[in-house]
Amino acid sequence: MPTITLNDETVELPAEATVADAVTHTTGRELRPDGSPTDGRRLGVAVALDAAVVPRSSWAVTTIQDGQSLEIVTAVQGG
């Protein structure tokens, strides 16, 4: 199981975990293979793996390796 840094916290994920798995873990929302939420609502999330943005279309196929750093940022409305 890879141990990663997820939003500045140490987290252990299942073997072969993908970025989509980490987003589901963080948001509590299931995702389709294209990265859209199964509930049909907007997700408002951006992801960077080792400081490189991961396009939503690649979330399901981008595996996370031990020691990597993942930042999941959620958009909020307001000022």
Order of alpha helices (4+ residues) and beta strands (2+ residues): beta-beta-alpha-beta-beta-beta
